Amino acid sequence: MRRFLRISAADFRALWADDRLSLIDIAQRLDVAVPTVQRRAKALGLSRRRMGQKPKIDMALLRRLWIAGVSTGEAGEALGLHRDTFIKAAQRAGLPPRGRGWIPAMTLAEFHEIALRQRMAGEARATQAALKLSEMVDGKQGRRDQMRKVA
């Protein structure tokens, strides 16, 4: 590992601006220690960076959990996030604030139960429609036709 950082300010700024790279990634690419990278960034007047990898957040699921009223602790855990990270992600997504004294509307288990029930109902409707199209299920009209043939 090198002790000094020999890279142009423009190249360093380009690395710093790459959101896919963490502070540790930049240090490894430059073959220097993390504090060396931090000192160079400070000298260039750049904003602070995170140490680890940026978490991958399923924003669609985050929105559904937030709107359903699942507690931030449970919802964050389901997404692999700390509750504060979950709240910050919801704020960045423009979701309405919950306010002080907010009480969860449902548990994570209830949320998953409702989601499963909705998926199963949708599958049942799709299956029923497919069966009707293939004439495997008799509709009311079909029964009348059969009754006329018998009479």
TIRO-2110 file (N, C-alpha, C; in Angstrom, 1 decimal):
// TIRO-2110
0.8, -1.2, 0.0, N, 1, A
0.0, 0.0, 0.0, CA, 1, A
0.9, 1.2, 0.0, C, 1, A
0.6, 2.2, -0.9, N, 2, A
1.4, 3.4, -1.0, CA, 2, A
1.0, 4.3, 0.2, C, 2, A
1.9, 5.2, 0.5, N, 3, A
1.7, 6.1, 1.6, CA, 3, A
1.2, 7.4, 1.1, C, 3, A
1.5, 7.8, -0.2, N, 4, A
1.1, 9.1, -0.7, CA, 4, A
0.2, 8.8, -1.9, C, 4, A
-0.7, 9.8, -2.1, N, 5, A
-1.7, 9.7, -3.2, CA, 5, A
-1.2, 10.6, -4.4, C, 5, A
-0.9, 9.9, -5.5, N, 6, A
-0.5, 10.7, -6.7, CA, 6, A
-1.6, 10.5, -7.8, C, 6, A
-2.5, 11.4, -7.8, N, 7, A
-3.6, 11.3, -8.8, CA, 7, A
-4.1, 12.8, -9.0, C, 7, A
-4.4, 13.1, -10.2, N, 8, A
-4.9, 14.4, -10.5, CA, 8, A
-6.2, 14.7, -9.7, C, 8, A
-6.5, 16.0, -9.5, N, 9, A
-7.7, 16.4, -8.8, CA, 9, A
-8.9, 16.0, -9.7, C, 9, A
-8.8, 16.1, -11.0, N, 10, A
-9.9, 15.8, -11.8, CA, 10, A
-10.2, 14.3, -11.8, C, 10, A
-9.2, 13.4, -11.8, N, 11, A
-9.4, 12.0, -11.7, CA, 11, A
-10.0, 11.6, -10.4, C, 11, A
-9.4, 12.2, -9.3, N, 12, A
-9.9, 11.9, -8.0, CA, 12, A
-11.4, 12.3, -7.9, C, 12, A
-11.8, 13.5, -8.4, N, 13, A
-13.2, 13.9, -8.4, CA, 13, A
-14.1, 13.0, -9.1, C, 13, A
-13.6, 12.4, -10.2, N, 14, A
-14.4, 11.5, -11.0, CA, 14, A
-14.6, 10.2, -10.2, C, 14, A
-13.6, 9.7, -9.5, N, 15, A
-13.8, 8.5, -8.6, CA, 15, A
-14.8, 8.9, -7.5, C, 15, A
-14.7, 10.0, -6.9, N, 16, A
-15.5, 10.5, -5.8, CA, 16, A
-17.0, 10.6, -6.3, C, 16, A
-17.2, 11.0, -7.5, N, 17, A
-18.5, 11.2, -8.0, CA, 17, A
-19.2, 9.9, -8.4, C, 17, A
-18.5, 8.9, -8.5, N, 18, A
-19.1, 7.6, -8.9, CA, 18, A
-19.8, 7.0, -7.7, C, 18, A
-21.2, 7.0, -7.8, N, 19, A
-22.0, 6.5, -6.6, CA, 19, A
-21.9, 5.0, -6.4, C, 19, A
-21.4, 4.3, -7.4, N, 20, A
-21.2, 2.8, -7.3, CA, 20, A
-20.0, 2.5, -6.4, C, 20, A
-19.1, 3.4, -6.2, N, 21, A
-17.9, 3.2, -5.4, CA, 21, A
-18.0, 3.7, -4.0, C, 21, A
-17.7, 2.9, -3.0, N, 22, A
-17.7, 3.3, -1.6, CA, 22, A
-16.3, 3.9, -1.4, C, 22, A
-16.1, 4.5, -0.2, N, 23, A
-14.8, 5.0, 0.2, CA, 23, A
-13.8, 3.9, 0.2, C, 23, A
-14.1, 2.8, 0.7, N, 24, A
-13.2, 1.6, 0.7, CA, 24, A
-12.8, 1.2, -0.7, C, 24, A
-13.8, 1.2, -1.6, N, 25, A
-13.5, 0.9, -3.0, CA, 25, A
-12.5, 1.8, -3.7, C, 25, A
-12.7, 3.1, -3.4, N, 26, A
-11.8, 4.2, -3.9, CA, 26, A
-10.4, 3.9, -3.4, C, 26, A
-10.3, 3.7, -2.1, N, 27, A
-9.0, 3.5, -1.4, CA, 27, A
-8.3, 2.3, -2.1, C, 27, A
-9.0, 1.2, -2.3, N, 28, A
-8.4, 0.0, -2.9, CA, 28, A
-8.0, 0.3, -4.3, C, 28, A
-8.7, 1.0, -5.1, N, 29, A
-8.3, 1.3, -6.5, CA, 29, A
-7.0, 2.1, -6.5, C, 29, A
-6.9, 3.0, -5.5, N, 30, A
-5.7, 3.9, -5.5, CA, 30, A
-4.6, 3.3, -4.7, C, 30, A
-4.8, 2.1, -4.1, N, 31, A
-3.8, 1.5, -3.3, CA, 31, A
-3.3, 2.3, -2.2, C, 31, A
-4.2, 2.9, -1.5, N, 32, A
-3.9, 3.8, -0.3, CA, 32, A
-4.9, 3.4, 0.8, C, 32, A
-4.6, 3.9, 2.0, N, 33, A
-5.5, 3.7, 3.1, CA, 33, A
-6.7, 4.7, 3.0, C, 33, A
-7.8, 4.3, 3.7, N, 34, A
-9.0, 5.1, 3.7, CA, 34, A
-8.8, 6.5, 4.2, C, 34, A
-8.0, 6.7, 5.3, N, 35, A
-7.8, 8.1, 5.8, CA, 35, A
-7.1, 9.0, 4.8, C, 35, A
-6.2, 8.4, 3.9, N, 36, A
-5.5, 9.1, 2.9, CA, 36, A
-6.6, 9.7, 1.9, C, 36, A
-7.5, 8.8, 1.5, N, 37, A
-8.6, 9.3, 0.6, CA, 37, A
-9.4, 10.3, 1.2, C, 37, A
-9.7, 10.2, 2.5, N, 38, A
-10.5, 11.2, 3.2, CA, 38, A
-9.8, 12.5, 3.3, C, 38, A
-8.5, 12.5, 3.6, N, 39, A
-7.8, 13.7, 3.7, CA, 39, A
-7.7, 14.5, 2.3, C, 39, A
-7.6, 13.7, 1.2, N, 40, A
-7.5, 14.3, -0.1, CA, 40, A
-8.9, 14.9, -0.5, C, 40, A
-10.0, 14.2, -0.1, N, 41, A
-11.3, 14.7, -0.4, CA, 41, A
-11.6, 16.0, 0.4, C, 41, A
-11.1, 16.0, 1.6, N, 42, A
-11.3, 17.2, 2.4, CA, 42, A
-10.5, 18.4, 1.9, C, 42, A
-9.3, 18.1, 1.4, N, 43, A
-8.4, 19.1, 0.8, CA, 43, A
-9.1, 19.7, -0.4, C, 43, A
-9.8, 18.9, -1.2, N, 44, A
-10.5, 19.3, -2.4, CA, 44, A
-11.8, 19.9, -2.1, C, 44, A
-12.3, 19.8, -0.9, N, 45, A
-13.6, 20.4, -0.5, CA, 45, A
-14.8, 19.5, -0.9, C, 45, A
-14.5, 18.2, -1.0, N, 46, A
-15.6, 17.3, -1.4, CA, 46, A
-16.4, 16.9, -0.2, C, 46, A
-17.7, 16.5, -0.4, N, 47, A
-18.5, 16.1, 0.6, CA, 47, A
-18.1, 14.7, 1.2, C, 47, A
-18.6, 14.3, 2.4, N, 48, A
-18.2, 13.1, 3.0, CA, 48, A
-18.8, 11.9, 2.2, C, 48, A
-18.2, 10.7, 2.3, N, 49, A
-18.7, 9.5, 1.7, CA, 49, A
-19.0, 8.5, 2.7, C, 49, A
-19.8, 7.5, 2.3, N, 50, A
-20.1, 6.4, 3.1, CA, 50, A
-18.9, 5.4, 3.1, C, 50, A
-18.8, 4.6, 4.2, N, 51, A
-17.7, 3.6, 4.3, CA, 51, A
-18.0, 2.3, 3.5, C, 51, A
-19.2, 1.8, 3.7, N, 52, A
-19.6, 0.5, 3.1, CA, 52, A
-20.3, 0.6, 1.8, C, 52, A
-20.9, -0.5, 1.3, N, 53, A
-21.6, -0.5, 0.1, CA, 53, A
-23.0, 0.2, 0.3, C, 53, A
-23.5, 0.8, -0.7, N, 54, A
-24.8, 1.5, -0.6, CA, 54, A
-25.8, 0.3, -0.7, C, 54, A
-26.8, 0.4, 0.3, N, 55, A
-27.8, -0.7, 0.3, CA, 55, A
-28.7, -0.7, -0.9, C, 55, A
-29.0, -1.9, -1.4, N, 56, A
-30.0, -2.0, -2.5, CA, 56, A
-31.4, -2.0, -1.9, C, 56, A
-32.2, -1.1, -2.2, N, 57, A
-33.5, -1.0, -1.6, CA, 57, A
-34.6, -1.2, -2.6, C, 57, A
-35.5, -2.1, -2.3, N, 58, A
-36.7, -2.4, -3.2, CA, 58, A
-37.7, -1.3, -2.9, C, 58, A
-37.7, -0.2, -3.7, N, 59, A
-38.5, 0.9, -3.4, CA, 59, A
-40.0, 0.6, -3.5, C, 59, A
-40.4, -0.3, -4.4, N, 60, A
-41.8, -0.6, -4.6, CA, 60, A
-42.3, -1.3, -3.3, C, 60, A
-41.5, -2.2, -2.7, N, 61, A
-41.9, -2.9, -1.5, CA, 61, A
-41.8, -1.9, -0.3, C, 61, A
-40.8, -1.0, -0.3, N, 62, A
-40.8, 0.0, 0.7, CA, 62, A
-42.0, 0.9, 0.7, C, 62, A
-42.5, 1.3, -0.4, N, 63, A
-43.7, 2.1, -0.5, CA, 63, A
-44.9, 1.3, 0.0, C, 63, A
-45.0, 0.1, -0.4, N, 64, A
-46.2, -0.7, 0.0, CA, 64, A
-46.2, -0.9, 1.6, C, 64, A
-45.0, -1.2, 2.1, N, 65, A
-44.9, -1.3, 3.6, CA, 65, A
-45.2, 0.0, 4.3, C, 65, A
-44.7, 1.1, 3.8, N, 66, A
-45.0, 2.4, 4.4, CA, 66, A
-46.5, 2.7, 4.4, C, 66, A
-47.1, 2.6, 3.2, N, 67, A
-48.5, 2.9, 3.0, CA, 67, A
-49.4, 2.0, 3.8, C, 67, A
-49.0, 0.7, 3.9, N, 68, A
-49.8, -0.2, 4.7, CA, 68, A
-49.7, 0.0, 6.2, C, 68, A
-48.7, 0.7, 6.6, N, 69, A
-48.6, 1.1, 8.1, CA, 69, A
-47.8, 0.1, 8.9, C, 69, A
-46.9, -0.7, 8.3, N, 70, A
-46.1, -1.6, 9.0, CA, 70, A
-45.1, -0.8, 9.8, C, 70, A
-44.7, -1.2, 11.0, N, 71, A
-43.8, -0.5, 11.8, CA, 71, A
-42.4, -0.3, 11.1, C, 71, A
-41.7, 0.8, 11.4, N, 72, A
-40.5, 1.0, 10.7, CA, 72, A
-39.4, 0.0, 11.1, C, 72, A
-39.4, -0.5, 12.3, N, 73, A
-38.5, -1.5, 12.7, CA, 73, A
-38.7, -2.8, 11.9, C, 73, A
-39.9, -3.3, 11.9, N, 74, A
-40.2, -4.5, 11.1, CA, 74, A
-40.0, -4.4, 9.6, C, 74, A
-40.4, -3.3, 9.1, N, 75, A
-40.3, -3.0, 7.7, CA, 75, A
-38.8, -2.9, 7.3, C, 75, A
-38.1, -2.2, 8.1, N, 76, A
-36.7, -2.1, 7.8, CA, 76, A
-36.0, -3.4, 7.9, C, 76, A
-36.3, -4.2, 8.8, N, 77, A
-35.7, -5.5, 9.0, CA, 77, A
-36.0, -6.4, 7.8, C, 77, A
-37.3, -6.3, 7.3, N, 78, A
-37.7, -7.1, 6.1, CA, 78, A
-36.9, -6.7, 4.9, C, 78, A
-36.4, -5.4, 4.8, N, 79, A
-35.6, -5.0, 3.7, CA, 79, A
-34.1, -5.0, 3.9, C, 79, A
-33.8, -5.5, 5.1, N, 80, A
-32.4, -5.6, 5.5, CA, 80, A
-31.7, -4.2, 5.8, C, 80, A
-32.6, -3.3, 6.4, N, 81, A
-32.1, -2.0, 6.7, CA, 81, A
-32.4, -1.7, 8.2, C, 81, A
-31.6, -0.7, 8.7, N, 82, A
-31.9, -0.2, 10.0, CA, 82, A
-33.2, 0.6, 9.9, C, 82, A
-33.9, 0.7, 11.0, N, 83, A
-35.2, 1.5, 11.0, CA, 83, A
-35.0, 2.9, 10.5, C, 83, A
-33.8, 3.6, 10.9, N, 84, A
-33.6, 5.0, 10.5, CA, 84, A
-33.3, 5.1, 9.0, C, 84, A
-32.6, 4.1, 8.5, N, 85, A
-32.3, 4.0, 7.0, CA, 85, A
-33.6, 3.9, 6.3, C, 85, A
-34.5, 3.0, 6.8, N, 86, A
-35.8, 2.8, 6.2, CA, 86, A
-36.6, 4.2, 6.2, C, 86, A
-36.6, 4.9, 7.3, N, 87, A
-37.3, 6.2, 7.4, CA, 87, A
-36.7, 7.2, 6.4, C, 87, A
-35.4, 7.3, 6.3, N, 88, A
-34.7, 8.2, 5.4, CA, 88, A
-35.1, 7.9, 3.9, C, 88, A
-35.1, 6.6, 3.6, N, 89, A
-35.5, 6.2, 2.3, CA, 89, A
-36.9, 6.5, 1.9, C, 89, A
-37.8, 6.4, 2.9, N, 90, A
-39.2, 6.8, 2.7, CA, 90, A
-39.3, 8.3, 2.5, C, 90, A
-38.5, 9.0, 3.2, N, 91, A
-38.5, 10.5, 3.1, CA, 91, A
-38.0, 10.9, 1.7, C, 91, A
-36.9, 10.2, 1.3, N, 92, A
-36.4, 10.5, -0.1, CA, 92, A
-37.4, 10.2, -1.2, C, 92, A
-38.2, 9.1, -0.9, N, 93, A
-39.2, 8.7, -1.9, CA, 93, A
-40.4, 9.6, -1.9, C, 93, A
-40.5, 10.6, -1.0, N, 94, A
-41.6, 11.5, -1.0, CA, 94, A
-42.8, 11.0, -0.3, C, 94, A
-42.7, 9.9, 0.5, N, 95, A
-43.8, 9.4, 1.2, CA, 95, A
-44.2, 10.3, 2.4, C, 95, A
-45.5, 10.4, 2.8, N, 96, A
-45.9, 11.3, 3.8, CA, 96, A
-45.3, 10.9, 5.2, C, 96, A
-44.9, 11.9, 6.0, N, 97, A
-44.3, 11.6, 7.3, CA, 97, A
-45.3, 11.0, 8.2, C, 97, A
-44.9, 10.2, 9.1, N, 98, A
-45.8, 9.5, 10.1, CA, 98, A
-46.0, 10.3, 11.3, C, 98, A
-45.1, 11.1, 11.7, N, 99, A
-45.4, 12.0, 12.9, CA, 99, A
-45.1, 11.3, 14.2, C, 99, A
-45.1, 12.1, 15.2, N, 100, A
-44.8, 11.7, 16.6, CA, 100, A
-46.0, 10.9, 17.1, C, 100, A
-45.8, 9.8, 17.8, N, 101, A
-46.9, 9.1, 18.4, CA, 101, A
-47.6, 8.2, 17.4, C, 101, A
-47.1, 8.0, 16.2, N, 102, A
-47.7, 7.2, 15.2, CA, 102, A
-47.8, 5.7, 15.7, C, 102, A
-48.9, 5.1, 15.5, N, 103, A
-49.1, 3.7, 15.9, CA, 103, A
-49.2, 2.8, 14.6, C, 103, A
-48.4, 1.7, 14.6, N, 104, A
-48.5, 0.8, 13.4, CA, 104, A
-49.9, 0.3, 13.2, C, 104, A
-50.3, 0.2, 11.9, N, 105, A
-51.6, -0.3, 11.5, CA, 105, A
-51.6, -1.8, 11.5, C, 105, A
-50.5, -2.4, 11.2, N, 106, A
-50.4, -3.9, 11.1, CA, 106, A
-49.0, -4.4, 11.3, C, 106, A
-48.9, -5.7, 11.5, N, 107, A
-47.6, -6.3, 11.7, CA, 107, A
-47.1, -6.7, 10.3, C, 107, A
-45.8, -7.0, 10.2, N, 108, A
-45.2, -7.5, 9.0, CA, 108, A
-45.9, -8.8, 8.5, C, 108, A
-46.2, -9.7, 9.5, N, 109, A
-46.9, -10.9, 9.2, CA, 109, A
-48.3, -10.7, 8.6, C, 109, A
-49.0, -9.7, 9.1, N, 110, A
-50.3, -9.4, 8.6, CA, 110, A
-50.2, -8.8, 7.2, C, 110, A
-49.2, -8.0, 7.0, N, 111, A
-48.9, -7.4, 5.6, CA, 111, A
-48.7, -8.6, 4.6, C, 111, A
-47.8, -9.5, 5.0, N, 112, A
-47.5, -10.6, 4.1, CA, 112, A
-48.8, -11.5, 3.8, C, 112, A
-49.6, -11.7, 4.9, N, 113, A
-50.8, -12.5, 4.8, CA, 113, A
-51.8, -11.8, 3.8, C, 113, A
-51.9, -10.5, 3.9, N, 114, A
-52.8, -9.8, 3.0, CA, 114, A
-52.3, -9.9, 1.5, C, 114, A
-51.0, -9.7, 1.4, N, 115, A
-50.4, -9.7, 0.0, CA, 115, A
-50.6, -11.1, -0.6, C, 115, A
-50.4, -12.2, 0.2, N, 116, A
-50.6, -13.5, -0.3, CA, 116, A
-52.0, -13.8, -0.7, C, 116, A
-52.9, -13.3, 0.2, N, 117, A
-54.4, -13.4, -0.1, CA, 117, A
-54.7, -12.7, -1.4, C, 117, A
-54.2, -11.5, -1.7, N, 118, A
-54.5, -10.8, -2.9, CA, 118, A
-53.9, -11.5, -4.1, C, 118, A
-52.7, -12.1, -4.0, N, 119, A
-52.1, -12.8, -5.1, CA, 119, A
-52.9, -14.1, -5.4, C, 119, A
-53.3, -14.8, -4.3, N, 120, A
-54.1, -16.0, -4.6, CA, 120, A
-55.4, -15.7, -5.2, C, 120, A
-56.1, -14.6, -4.8, N, 121, A
-57.4, -14.2, -5.4, CA, 121, A
-57.2, -13.9, -6.9, C, 121, A
-56.1, -13.2, -7.2, N, 122, A
-55.8, -12.9, -8.6, CA, 122, A
-55.6, -14.1, -9.4, C, 122, A
-54.8, -15.0, -8.9, N, 123, A
-54.6, -16.3, -9.6, CA, 123, A
-55.8, -17.1, -9.8, C, 123, A
-56.7, -17.1, -8.8, N, 124, A
-58.0, -17.8, -8.9, CA, 124, A
-58.9, -17.2, -10.0, C, 124, A
-58.9, -15.8, -10.0, N, 125, A
-59.7, -15.2, -11.1, CA, 125, A
-59.1, -15.5, -12.4, C, 125, A
-57.8, -15.5, -12.6, N, 126, A
-57.2, -15.8, -13.9, CA, 126, A
-57.5, -17.2, -14.3, C, 126, A
-57.4, -18.1, -13.3, N, 127, A
-57.7, -19.5, -13.6, CA, 127, A
-59.1, -19.7, -14.0, C, 127, A
-60.0, -19.1, -13.3, N, 128, A
-61.5, -19.2, -13.6, CA, 128, A
-61.8, -18.6, -15.0, C, 128, A
-61.1, -17.5, -15.3, N, 129, A
-61.3, -16.9, -16.7, CA, 129, A
-60.8, -17.8, -17.7, C, 129, A
-59.7, -18.5, -17.5, N, 130, A
-59.1, -19.4, -18.5, CA, 130, A
-60.0, -20.6, -18.7, C, 130, A
-60.5, -21.1, -17.6, N, 131, A
-61.4, -22.3, -17.7, CA, 131, A
-62.7, -21.9, -18.4, C, 131, A
-63.2, -20.7, -18.2, N, 132, A
-64.4, -20.3, -18.9, CA, 132, A
-64.2, -20.2, -20.4, C, 132, A
-63.0, -19.6, -20.7, N, 133, A
-62.7, -19.5, -22.1, CA, 133, A
-62.5, -20.8, -22.8, C, 133, A
-62.0, -21.8, -22.1, N, 134, A
-61.8, -23.1, -22.7, CA, 134, A
-63.1, -24.0, -22.5, C, 134, A
-64.2, -23.5, -22.0, N, 135, A
-65.5, -24.1, -21.9, CA, 135, A
-65.4, -25.4, -21.0, C, 135, A
-64.5, -25.3, -20.0, N, 136, A
-64.4, -26.4, -19.0, CA, 136, A
-65.3, -26.1, -17.8, C, 136, A
-65.8, -24.9, -17.7, N, 137, A
-66.7, -24.6, -16.6, CA, 137, A
-68.0, -24.2, -17.2, C, 137, A
-69.1, -24.8, -16.8, N, 138, A
-70.4, -24.5, -17.4, CA, 138, A
-70.9, -23.1, -16.8, C, 138, A
-71.3, -22.2, -17.6, N, 139, A
-71.9, -21.0, -17.2, CA, 139, A
-73.4, -21.2, -17.2, C, 139, A
-74.1, -20.2, -16.7, N, 140, A
-75.6, -20.3, -16.7, CA, 140, A
-76.2, -20.6, -18.1, C, 140, A
-75.6, -20.0, -19.1, N, 141, A
-76.1, -20.2, -20.4, CA, 141, A
-76.0, -21.6, -20.8, C, 141, A
-74.9, -22.2, -20.5, N, 142, A
-74.6, -23.6, -20.9, CA, 142, A
-75.6, -24.6, -20.2, C, 142, A
-76.0, -24.3, -19.0, N, 143, A
-77.0, -25.2, -18.3, CA, 143, A
-78.4, -25.1, -19.0, C, 143, A
-78.8, -23.9, -19.4, N, 144, A
-80.1, -23.8, -20.1, CA, 144, A
-80.1, -24.6, -21.3, C, 144, A
-79.0, -24.5, -22.1, N, 145, A
-78.9, -25.3, -23.3, CA, 145, A
-79.0, -26.8, -23.0, C, 145, A
-78.4, -27.3, -22.0, N, 146, A
-78.5, -28.7, -21.6, CA, 146, A
-79.9, -29.1, -21.2, C, 146, A
-80.6, -28.2, -20.5, N, 147, A
-81.9, -28.5, -20.1, CA, 147, A
-82.9, -28.5, -21.3, C, 147, A
-82.7, -27.7, -22.3, N, 148, A
-83.5, -27.7, -23.5, CA, 148, A
-83.3, -29.0, -24.2, C, 148, A
-82.1, -29.5, -24.3, N, 149, A
-81.8, -30.8, -25.0, CA, 149, A
-82.5, -31.9, -24.3, C, 149, A
-82.5, -31.9, -22.9, N, 150, A
-83.1, -33.0, -22.2, CA, 150, A
-84.6, -33.0, -22.4, C, 150, A
-85.3, -31.9, -22.4, N, 151, A
-86.7, -31.8, -22.5, CA, 151, A
-87.3, -32.1, -23.9, C, 151, A
END
